[in-house]
Amino acid sequence: MREYLDLVDRVLTNGTHKENRTGVDTISSFAEFYKVDLSKGYPLLTTKKTFFNSMLHEVFWYLSGEDHIQELKKHTKIWDAWADENGNLETAYGRYWRRYPVPEHGVALGGEVFVDENHPHVRRESDGALSFDQVGWAIDELKTNPNSRRIVVNAWHPANATISKLPPCHAFWALNVQNGKLNCHLTQRSADIALGVPFNLACYALLTQAIAQEVGIEVGEFAHTLIDAHIYVNHIDNLKEQLKREPLPLSRLEIAHKPLFDLCFEDFQLLDYQHHETIRFEVAV
C-alpha cells in the first residue's frame, strides 16, 4: 500500500531523534496524516505479511468490552506484556468503547448533564456504577441520524491515563457520512509505524466496513492522524528493506450480513491476500 510506504519514507526523511520511556530511541515526526479509499480494497499491507487472524482476535477483544485478556491470550500474546499475572489491564480499549464510566449522581457541575440508567445504551456494572456503550450508540445514531457530526468513540479517560502503564494509543475515532458513504477518522496520540500502524489500519478499516454494512451505508475512506509518529531505531533497517518492495494488489474482505455484535471469527473472510515475505520487528515495551 503506497500510502503506508510514503508515511514511512516521510518519517525516516524528516523525523528527528527522540528519547522515550521504553529506553529504545526513535525517529519521530509530529502530526503525520494519510487516508485510504476503502472501496478500492481492504488495506492489509502487502509489502510484508500482516497477521490478519491476530488482528481480528484483537478487534473482537475490543468489542467485547472486557477489561482483561483471559480470552485474548488463547489466540495472541500481543497484550501479555501490559497485563498482570491474572490478565487484568490498567487500561483496556473495550472497557471504554463499550463501558465508559458515567459520573456518579451528584458530581455534575453547573449545567452539566449526563445519561442515567434509563438510557438504552447505559448498563449497570456489578458494583452498581453506570457505564455507557459508545459503539452501540454510534451504530444507532448512524441508523437514525447519519448526518450527525457527533458520532465519536473515545478510549481516553484522563484520570486513568495519568497513572496507567499503557494508556490508549489510538485514543479517539469518529464516524462521518459524506456523499452517502461512511468514513472513519482515527486520532492516535502515539504511533509505532513498523508494528502498530499496520494493525491499526487493518482494524479500523475492518470496523468501518462492518459498521457500514450493518447500517446500510456504502463504505468510504479511512483517515488517520498520528500525533507522535515514530520509528524505533532498531526498526529502521527492516523498514528500509520494506521500502524497496513494490506494493501488490489489495485483498478483499467479506463479512457476513449480521449485526456487529453478533459477528464471530468465522464470519470474516480475507480473500486474494498477496504479500511479500514476513519482516520481524521487536516490540518496545
Secondary structure as the mmCIF struct_conf table of DSSP 4:
data_model
#
loop_
_struct_conf.conf_type_id
_struct_conf.id
_struct_conf.beg_label_comp_id
_struct_conf.beg_label_asym_id
_struct_conf.beg_label_seq_id
_struct_conf.end_label_comp_id
_struct_conf.end_label_asym_id
_struct_conf.end_label_seq_id
HELX_RH_AL_P HELX_RH_AL_P1 ARG A 2 ASN A 14
STRN STRN1 THR A 16 LYS A 18
TURN_TY1_P TURN_TY1_P1 ARG A 21 THR A 22
BEND BEND1 GLY A 23 VAL A 24
STRN STRN2 THR A 26 ASP A 37
HELX_RH_3T_P HELX_RH_3T_P1 LEU A 38 LYS A 40
STRN STRN3 TYR A 42 TYR A 42
BEND BEND2 THR A 46 LYS A 48
HELX_RH_AL_P HELX_RH_AL_P2 PHE A 52 SER A 64
TURN_TY1_P TURN_TY1_P2 GLY A 65 GLY A 65
BEND BEND3 ASP A 67 ASP A 67
STRN STRN4 HIS A 68 HIS A 68
TURN_TY1_P TURN_TY1_P3 GLN A 70 GLU A 71
HELX_RH_3T_P HELX_RH_3T_P2 LEU A 72 LYS A 74
TURN_TY1_P TURN_TY1_P4 HIS A 75 HIS A 75
TURN_TY1_P TURN_TY1_P5 ILE A 78 TRP A 79
HELX_RH_3T_P HELX_RH_3T_P3 ASP A 80 TRP A 82
STRN STRN5 ALA A 83 ALA A 83
TURN_TY1_P TURN_TY1_P6 GLU A 85 ASN A 86
BEND BEND4 GLY A 87 GLY A 87
STRN STRN6 ASN A 88 LEU A 89
BEND BEND5 GLU A 90 GLU A 90
HELX_RH_AL_P HELX_RH_AL_P3 TYR A 93 ARG A 98
STRN STRN7 TYR A 100 PRO A 101
HELX_LH_PP_P HELX_LH_PP_P1 VAL A 102 GLU A 104
TURN_TY1_P TURN_TY1_P7 HIS A 105 GLY A 106
TURN_TY1_P TURN_TY1_P8 GLY A 110 GLY A 111
TURN_TY1_P TURN_TY1_P9 GLU A 117 ASN A 118
BEND BEND6 HIS A 119 HIS A 119
TURN_TY1_P TURN_TY1_P10 PRO A 120 HIS A 121
STRN STRN8 VAL A 122 ARG A 124
TURN_TY1_P TURN_TY1_P11 SER A 126 ASP A 127
BEND BEND7 GLY A 128 GLY A 128
STRN STRN9 LEU A 130 PHE A 132
HELX_RH_AL_P HELX_RH_AL_P4 GLN A 134 THR A 144
TURN_TY1_P TURN_TY1_P12 PRO A 146 ASN A 147
BEND BEND8 ARG A 149 ARG A 149
STRN STRN10 VAL A 152 ASN A 154
HELX_RH_AL_P HELX_RH_AL_P5 PRO A 158 ALA A 161
TURN_TY1_P TURN_TY1_P13 THR A 162 ILE A 163
BEND BEND9 LYS A 165 LEU A 166
BEND BEND10 CYS A 169 CYS A 169
STRN STRN11 HIS A 170 GLN A 178
TURN_TY1_P TURN_TY1_P14 ASN A 179 GLY A 180
STRN STRN12 LYS A 181 ASP A 192
TURN_TY1_P TURN_TY1_P15 ILE A 193 LEU A 195
HELX_RH_AL_P HELX_RH_AL_P6 GLY A 196 VAL A 215
TURN_TY1_P TURN_TY1_P16 GLY A 216 GLY A 216
STRN STRN13 GLU A 218 TYR A 232
HELX_RH_3T_P HELX_RH_3T_P4 VAL A 233 HIS A 235
HELX_RH_AL_P HELX_RH_AL_P7 ILE A 236 LEU A 243
TURN_TY1_P TURN_TY1_P17 LYS A 244 LYS A 244
BEND BEND11 ARG A 245 ARG A 245
HELX_LH_PP_P HELX_LH_PP_P2 GLU A 246 LEU A 250
STRN STRN14 SER A 251 SER A 251
STRN STRN15 ARG A 252 ILE A 255
BEND BEND12 HIS A 257 LYS A 258
HELX_RH_3T_P HELX_RH_3T_P5 LEU A 260 ASP A 262
HELX_RH_3T_P HELX_RH_3T_P6 PHE A 265 ASP A 267
STRN STRN16 PHE A 268 LEU A 271
BEND BEND13 ASP A 272 ASP A 272
#
